[in-house]
Amino acid sequence: MAQDLRNLFEKDKLTQNAKMSEGHEARFLEKLDKAMPVENKSSGFGFLNIAASVVILLGLSFGAYQFFKTSPVEPVEVENTNLKTLGDVSPDLKKVEDYYLASINLELSKVELTPQNKELFDGYVLRLQELNKEYDKLLEELNENGPNSITLDALIENLKLRLNLVMRLKDKLEEFNDDAFEQEIT
């Protein structure tokens, strides 16, 4: 039963040159159509499907355009009256302001004031008062001119400076107390 295919193809070379009889292909296609008729699925819904797809595509494009055309942080237009703090401009800026003010107050509450470090403490408090006055001037400018990036950045920078100043005061007081403790020991 097992035969070598190479031998079969060699023998079949003679029959490969044979031509099909006339009309053979047409008869074959006719028999094929009878056995498996081709169903014509053309209906009026083809155009509607295309139109619906175009409408959906346009709707999604418009929605994406509306979504992406606005910047994540939109400028807030606020009337020049009734602005008292950064929190009145934006909720995010309120969080920043509250964070810095809470940190400043927390660090000031941790400071231990003694008669020995009172002079050092008073010097830092004077500088903090100057920064507070500058902050109040910036708030006035914010009320007069409305919110702009320069004023808002200056207000945040002022808060940072005050926090850094309080942190430096705390470090200096620790150094002062360490030096005073070492002098008592010796």
N, C-alpha and C positions, 0 to 999 in steps of 0.2 A: 504494500500500500504506500509506503513512504517513497516518494520520488524526489529527485533532486530538481529544484525549480529552475536551475540554470539549464538543465537539459530540456525541460519543457519549453522555456523561452527560445532556445535555439531551434527547436522543431517548429515553433509557432512563427518564426520569422517569415516563413513563406506565406502564411495567411494574413500577416499584418498589412500587406500591400493590397489586400482585397478591398473593394469599395462596396459601400452599402447600395442597395437597390434604390431606384428612384422612388421618392415619396415615403421612404422608410421613416425619416424623421417626422414627417407630418402625421403619419399613422401612429407613431409612438406618442406624440404629443396629444393626439385625439384620445387615445386609450388612457393616457395619464389624466386628462381632464375629466373623463368619465369616472375614473377611479377616485380622483381627488379633485373635485371641482373647486375652483377659486371663487371664494365668496367676495363679492364686491361690497365693501363696508362704507361706501361713500354716503354720507348723510349730511343734513344741513347743520349739524352741530360742529363740524370742523371749524367753520368760520367763527362760531360763537366761542369755541374753546380758545382760539387764538386771540379774539377780542378780550376775553376774560383774563387771559394771561397778561396781555398788554396793560389792562387796567390795574391789575394787582402789582405789576412791576412799577408802573407810574406811582401808585400809592405808596409803595415801600420806598421808592426813591425820594418822594416828597417828605415822607416821615423821617428818613435818614438825614435829609438836608436840614429839616427843622431841628433835629436833635443835635447835629454837629455844628450848625452855624453859630450857636450861642457858645460863648466861652464859659469854662467852668466857674470862673469868678467874674460875675457881671458887675460893672460899675453901679454903685448904688447912688441914685439921685435922691438927695435929702435936702429939704429946705434948710436954709441957713439959720433958722431959729430952732430953739429947743435942743440943740446938740450940747450935751454936757460932758460926755466922755466918749472914748472909743467905742464902747458898747452900744451907743446910740447910732453908730454908723453901720455896724454889721455884727451879727452874733459871733462870727469867728474872731473878730477883733475884741469883742467883749471877753471871750475866753482867754485871749492873750493878755489883755489888761488885767483880768482877775488873777491869772497865774502869777504875773510879776508882782502885783500888789500883795497877794497872799504870801509869796516867797519873801518879799521885803519885810513885811510885818512879822512873819515867823522868825526870820533871822534876827530882827531887832529884839524880839521877845526873848531870845536865847542869850542876849548879851548880859553879862553880869557887871553891873556898875559898882565900882568901889571908889573911895576917895583918891586912891593912887592912879586909877586909869581915867578919872573924870575929865582931865584936860585933853587927853587923846580922844575920848568919846565926844567931847564938845566940838572939837575940830571937824570930825566926820559929820556930826549933826549939822553944823553950819553949811558944809558942802551939800548935804542932803536937802537942806532948806533952799539953797540956790537952785538945785535941780528941780525941786518942787515948783518954785516960782517960774522957772523956764517951762515946765510942763503946763502950768496954768496959762502962760502966754501962748503956747502952741495950741491949747484948747480954744483960746479966744480966736486965734487965727483960723482954726477949723470952723468955728461958728461964723466967722465973718466971710470966709472965702469958700466954704463948703469943703467936702472931703476931696483931697487930691493925694497922689502917691507921695509927694515930698513931705507934706505935713504928717501924714499917717506914719511914714517911715521915721520921721523925727520923733514923733510921740513914742513909738516902740523903742527906738534907740535910747531915748531918755529913760524909759523904764529899765532897759538893760543896764545902763550906766548906774542907776540907783541901786539895782540889785548887786552889781559888781562892787560898788562902793561899800555896801553893807557887808558883803563877803570879805572884802579887804579889812574892814573894821574888825570883824570877828577874828580874822587871822592875826591882826596886829595885837588885839587884846589877849589872845592866847599866848603870843610871843611875850607880851608885856608881863602876863601872869607867870609864865615860865621863868622869865628873868627875875621877877620879884621873888619867886619861890627859891630859886638858886641862891639869891643874895641872902635870904633868911637862913638857909642851911649853912652858908659859910660864915 
